[in-house]
């Protein structure tokens, strides 16, 4: 079971690498950082909803768990925006 975790971590690294490459390519073609962050968020939303439905809508976790998930999302969105601004400038 631990090997599966390593495989998922490697797939995550590959996906994030391509996320960065495609983000840089989009800014090289005139896409503003805020638009890049918005479109990336929209694509993420589609993937998340699809995955959630595929799992047959699991039950919601505790209120504390939901709060941490929301904070994680906010931090991720802010990080994505800063990343978009960074690749635009270099």
SULQUIZI-V351113 format. One record per run of one state. SS is the DSSP state (2 for helix, 1 for strand, 0 for the rest). FROM is the first residue (numbers start at 1). TO is the last residue. If there is no record, write none. Layout:
# SULQUIZI-V351113
ss-><SS/SS>
from-><FROM/FROM>
to-><TO/TO>
This chain:
# SULQUIZI-V351113
ss-><0/2/0/2/0/2/0>
from-><1/2/29/33/55/63/90>
to-><1/28/32/54/62/89/90>
